[in-house]
Amino acid sequence: MAEDDDIIAPLSTQDREILGLAPQGDAQSSAASAGLRQRRRPQQSSAAESGEAAANGVNVSGSRHGFVTVFLELRYSYLQLWRVVRLPAVWRLTALLLTSRLGTMAAEAAASLKLIDKGVAKEALAFLVLFQFPLELLSALVAGRWAASHSPYWPYMTGYWLRLATAAATVAVTAFFPAGATSLEEHSTAFGGLAAVSLTTSFVSYLGFTAQGSFFNTISDPDMGGAYLTLLNTIANMGFMLPRTPLFWLMDKLTIARCMTILDGVVQVLPYSCPKKLMDMARGDNECVAAGAECSLASDGYYIVSVASLVMGVGLGLLYVRFVWRLMREPLTSWRAQTGRGCRDGARVADAAVESAAGKRE
């Protein structure tokens, strides 16, 4: 039994590897397998990295191409608009659009404000506008058909002269409108005259606007899409918006209120301030009334600016008779800018290059 205890058990393969007693062939095979595994891992990782790099390259090149294409298209559009703006015919049309509203803007834009300042009820004016709305739609339809059935020149000039007449009528109605009118029944004549003038103004404005739009549609370049029409309409809107602030400022400056009283049968002006609005004067809460005097308007800027604008509008209308005739008889070539297709050709070349590169990658 002692001999059996002295017998040494055989070492396992794992123990032999730990003690360094493994056969040479086994060690070489294990080392070779370990090296093979190490070589396979870099190859797999390098393949994955190359795939990611290719995908990233496609994304970067695609986004870069998209940016270049958008930039070229925008550059082409703005260059075309700049070429259109520089055309002599467009310059003459711009001069017409920026000045054609000067004769009537003061009378039309500030009439409702002047009526409210005279104490006319806002509710009555609002109801009058609501009552006029269906009739304005009908007048727009009639004016549009008339303008579409003729050359743009005659409806446009007819609308211009009629609008000067309605602007003068608006000033007259505003001047003679009873102060403090609050009821349509009590002042039916005044409100009826105001409604008639307002409807006529709407009709002639639609007439001129339709003729203007017809002319814009005739001269616009189809290759530019809606950009040409947008440019012309923007210039026309500038002619409506830009003069408003200077005209209102001038009305305020020309409106002069003075504190006046009568002493020994002589009218004297006292050095007290007075409000410029009639409604504020009627309240009597100012230092002039407190001093025992009375505030009154020495000049009203609305009527001064409106009459001066109407006179200027008549002068401009006499110039427009031949000016607009020659402008609307300009050949279409005078309204066309050079095509300048370089930017679009560049965009097409970029598209073709990206497509060919994508095909090679595939």
C-alpha positions in Angstrom: 0.0 0.0 0.0 3.0 2.3 0.6 4.1 1.8 -2.9 0.7 2.8 -4.1 0.9 6.1 -2.1 4.3 7.0 -3.7 2.9 6.7 -7.2 2.7 10.1 -8.9 -0.5 10.8 -10.9 0.1 11.9 -14.5 -0.1 15.6 -15.2 -2.9 17.0 -17.4 -2.3 18.9 -20.5 -3.3 22.2 -18.8 -0.8 21.5 -16.0 1.9 20.7 -18.5 1.3 24.1 -20.2 1.5 25.9 -16.9 4.8 24.2 -16.0 6.2 24.7 -19.5 6.3 21.0 -20.1 4.0 21.0 -23.1 5.3 19.4 -26.3 6.9 21.7 -28.8 4.3 20.9 -31.5 1.4 21.7 -29.2 3.0 25.0 -28.2 3.6 26.0 -31.7 0.1 25.1 -32.8 -1.4 27.1 -29.9 0.8 30.1 -30.7 -0.1 29.8 -34.4 -3.8 29.7 -33.6 -3.4 32.8 -31.3 -1.6 34.7 -34.0 -4.2 33.7 -36.5 -6.9 35.0 -34.3 -5.0 38.3 -33.7 -4.5 38.7 -37.5 -8.2 38.0 -38.2 -9.3 40.7 -35.8 -7.4 43.6 -37.3 -8.5 42.5 -40.8 -12.2 42.5 -39.7 -11.8 45.8 -37.9 -10.0 47.4 -40.9 -12.8 46.2 -43.2 -15.4 47.7 -40.9 -13.5 50.9 -40.6 -13.1 51.1 -44.4 -16.9 50.6 -44.8 -17.6 53.4 -42.3 -15.1 55.7 -44.0 -16.8 55.0 -47.4 -20.2 55.7 -45.9 -19.0 58.9 -44.3 -17.3 59.9 -47.5 -20.6 59.5 -49.4 -22.5 61.5 -46.8 -19.9 64.3 -46.7 -19.7 64.5 -50.5 -23.5 64.4 -50.8 -24.1 67.1 -48.3 -21.4 69.2 -49.8 -22.9 68.8 -53.2 -26.4 69.7 -51.9 -25.0 72.9 -50.4 -23.2 73.8 -53.6 -26.3 73.2 -55.7 -28.5 75.3 -53.4 -25.9 78.1 -53.5 -25.6 78.0 -57.3 -29.4 78.1 -57.7 -29.7 81.1 -55.3 -26.9 82.9 -57.0 -28.5 82.4 -60.4 -31.9 83.6 -59.1 -30.5 86.8 -57.6 -28.3 87.5 -60.6 -31.3 87.3 -62.8 -33.3 89.6 -60.6 -30.4 92.1 -60.5 -30.2 92.0 -64.3 -34.0 92.7 -64.5 -33.7 95.6 -62.0 -31.0 97.2 -64.2 -33.2 97.2 -67.4 -34.1 100.7 -68.5 -37.7 99.7 -69.1 -38.0 98.4 -65.5 -36.5 101.7 -64.2 -39.2 103.6 -66.0 -41.9 101.3 -64.7 -40.5 101.7 -61.2 -40.7 105.5 -61.5 -44.4 105.1 -62.4 -45.2 102.7 -59.6 -43.5 104.8 -56.9 -45.3 108.1 -57.9 -48.7 107.0 -59.2 -50.2 107.0 -55.7 -48.9 110.3 -54.5 -52.0 112.3 -55.7 -54.6 110.3 -53.8 -52.8 108.7 -50.8 -53.2 111.6 -48.4 -56.9 112.1 -49.0 -57.7 108.4 -48.8 -55.4 107.2 -46.0 -56.3 109.8 -43.5 -60.0 110.4 -44.2 -61.3 107.9 -41.7 -58.9 109.3 -39.0 -60.2 112.8 -39.7 -63.8 111.7 -39.4 -63.1 110.0 -36.1 -61.3 113.2 -34.9 -64.5 115.2 -35.8 -66.4 112.9 -33.4 -68.0 110.5 -35.9 -68.9 107.3 -34.2 -66.5 104.4 -35.0 -69.4 102.0 -34.9 -71.3 103.8 -37.6 -68.2 103.8 -39.9 -67.7 100.1 -39.2 -71.3 99.3 -40.1 -70.9 101.3 -43.2 -67.9 99.2 -44.2 -69.8 96.0 -43.5 -72.6 97.2 -45.7 -70.3 98.1 -48.5 -68.5 94.7 -48.6 -70.9 92.8 -51.0 -71.1 95.8 -53.3 -67.3 96.0 -53.4 -67.1 92.4 -54.5 -69.5 93.1 -57.3 -67.6 96.2 -58.3 -64.3 94.2 -58.3 -65.9 91.7 -60.7 -67.2 94.4 -63.1 -63.9 96.3 -63.0 -61.9 93.1 -63.6 -63.9 92.1 -66.7 -63.7 95.6 -68.1 -59.9 95.7 -67.6 -59.4 92.3 -69.1 -61.4 93.1 -72.2 -59.2 96.1 -73.2 -55.6 97.0 -73.5 -54.1 97.8 -70.1 -53.5 101.4 -71.0 -57.1 102.7 -71.2 -58.4 101.0 -68.0 -55.3 102.1 -66.1 -55.4 105.7 -67.1 -59.2 105.8 -66.7 -58.8 104.4 -63.2 -56.1 107.0 -62.4 -58.2 110.0 -63.4 -61.3 108.7 -61.7 -59.4 108.0 -58.6 -58.2 111.6 -58.5 -61.8 112.7 -58.7 -63.0 110.3 -56.0 -60.1 111.5 -53.8 -61.3 115.1 -54.2 -64.8 114.0 -53.4 -63.5 112.3 -50.3 -61.8 115.5 -49.1 -65.1 117.5 -49.7 -67.3 114.9 -47.9 -64.9 114.9 -44.9 -64.8 118.7 -44.7 -68.6 119.1 -44.7 -69.4 116.0 -42.7 -71.3 116.9 -39.6 -69.2 116.8 -36.4 -70.3 114.3 -33.8 -72.5 112.2 -36.2 -73.2 109.0 -34.4 -76.4 107.7 -36.0 -77.0 106.5 -39.6 -80.7 107.5 -39.3 -80.1 111.0 -38.1 -77.4 111.8 -40.7 -78.5 109.5 -43.5 -77.5 112.0 -46.2 -74.0 112.4 -44.9 -73.4 108.7 -44.5 -75.0 108.0 -47.9 -72.7 110.4 -49.6 -69.7 108.8 -47.8 -70.8 105.3 -48.9 -71.2 106.4 -52.5 -67.7 108.0 -52.6 -66.2 104.9 -50.9 -67.8 102.5 -53.4 -66.7 104.5 -56.4 -63.2 104.6 -54.9 -63.2 100.8 -54.6 -64.4 100.4 -58.2 -61.7 102.6 -59.7 -59.0 101.1 -57.5 -59.9 97.6 -58.6 -59.9 98.8 -62.2 -56.4 100.2 -62.0 -55.1 97.2 -60.0 -56.5 94.7 -62.6 -55.0 96.6 -65.5 -51.7 96.8 -63.7 -51.7 93.1 -63.0 -52.6 92.3 -66.6 -49.6 94.4 -67.8 -47.3 92.7 -65.3 -48.4 89.3 -66.6 -47.7 90.4 -70.1 -44.1 91.6 -69.6 -42.9 89.0 -67.0 -40.4 86.4 -68.1 -41.8 82.9 -68.0 -38.3 81.4 -67.5 -38.0 83.2 -64.2 -41.3 81.8 -62.8 -43.0 83.9 -60.2 -39.8 85.8 -59.2 -40.4 88.5 -61.9 -44.1 89.1 -60.8 -43.0 89.1 -57.2 -40.4 91.8 -57.9 -42.9 94.0 -59.8 -45.6 93.6 -57.1 -43.0 94.4 -54.4 -42.1 97.7 -56.2 -45.8 98.5 -56.5 -46.3 97.9 -52.7 -43.3 100.2 -52.0 -45.1 102.9 -53.9 -48.1 102.4 -51.5 -46.2 102.1 -48.2 -43.2 104.4 -48.5 -45.0 107.7 -48.8 -47.4 107.1 -45.9 -45.1 107.9 -43.0 -43.8 111.2 -44.6 -47.3 112.3 -45.5 -48.7 111.7 -42.0 -45.7 113.4 -40.5 -46.3 116.4 -42.8 -49.9 116.5 -41.8 -49.0 116.7 -38.1 -46.5 119.4 -38.7 -48.9 121.6 -40.7 -51.7 121.2 -38.1 -51.4 124.3 -35.9 -53.6 124.9 -32.9 -53.6 128.2 -31.1 -55.0 129.6 -27.9 -57.0 132.7 -28.8 -59.2 135.2 -26.9 -60.9 138.5 -27.6 -59.7 141.5 -25.5 -61.2 145.0 -26.2 -62.6 143.7 -29.5 -59.2 142.5 -30.7 -58.4 138.8 -31.3 -55.2 138.0 -29.4 -53.1 134.8 -29.3 -52.1 133.7 -25.8 -48.9 131.7 -25.1 -50.8 128.6 -23.9 -50.6 125.2 -25.5 -53.5 123.6 -27.2 -54.1 120.0 -28.4 -54.2 119.4 -32.2 -57.1 117.0 -32.2 -60.6 118.3 -32.2 -61.8 115.7 -29.7 -59.2 116.8 -27.2 -60.2 120.4 -27.7 -63.8 119.6 -27.0 -63.0 118.1 -23.6 -61.6 121.4 -22.4 -59.0 120.0 -20.1 -56.1 122.1 -21.2 -54.3 125.1 -19.9 -55.7 127.4 -22.6 -59.3 126.8 -21.4 -58.1 127.1 -17.8 -56.8 130.6 -18.6 -60.2 131.6 -19.9 -59.4 131.4 -23.6 -60.4 129.1 -26.4 -58.4 126.6 -28.6 -58.9 126.7 -32.3 -57.1 125.3 -35.4 -55.2 127.9 -37.3 -54.4 125.4 -40.0 -55.4 121.8 -40.7 -52.6 119.6 -42.1 -55.0 117.1 -43.6 -56.7 119.5 -46.0 -53.4 121.2 -46.9 -51.6 118.0 -47.7 -54.6 116.5 -49.5 -55.2 119.5 -51.8 -51.4 119.8 -52.5 -51.3 116.1 -53.4 -54.3 116.4 -55.7 -52.7 119.2 -57.6 -49.5 117.2 -57.9 -51.5 114.2 -59.0 -53.1 116.2 -61.8 -49.6 117.3 -63.0 -48.3 113.8 -62.9 -51.4 112.5 -64.8 -50.6 114.9 -67.6 -47.2 113.5 -67.8 -48.5 109.9 -67.6 -50.6 110.3 -70.7 -47.7 109.8 -73.1 -45.3 108.2 -70.6 -47.5 105.2 -69.9 -48.5 104.9 -73.5 -44.8 104.5 -74.6 -44.1 102.3 -71.6 -46.8 99.8 -72.4 -45.8 99.7 -76.1 -42.3 98.7 -75.3 -41.3 95.4 -77.0 -41.0 92.3 -74.9 -37.3 92.1 -75.5 -36.8 95.3 -73.5 -38.3 93.5 -70.4 -36.1 90.4 -70.8 -32.7 90.1 -69.1 -29.9 88.0 -70.4 -30.3 84.3 -69.6 -27.0 83.6 -68.0 -27.3 79.8 -67.7 -23.8 79.4 -66.3 -25.0 78.7 -62.7 -27.5 76.1 -63.7 -25.0 74.4 -66.0 -22.6 74.3 -63.1 -25.2 72.7 -60.9 -25.9 70.1 -63.6 -22.2 69.3 -63.9 -22.0 68.8 -60.1 -25.0 66.5 -60.2 -23.4 64.4 -62.9 -20.1 64.2 -61.0 -21.8 63.0 -57.8 -23.9 60.4 -59.7 -20.8 59.0 -61.5 -18.8 58.8 -58.2 -21.7 57.0 -56.5 -21.8 54.5 -59.4 -18.1 53.8 -59.0 -18.4 53.2 -55.3 -21.2 50.7 -55.9 
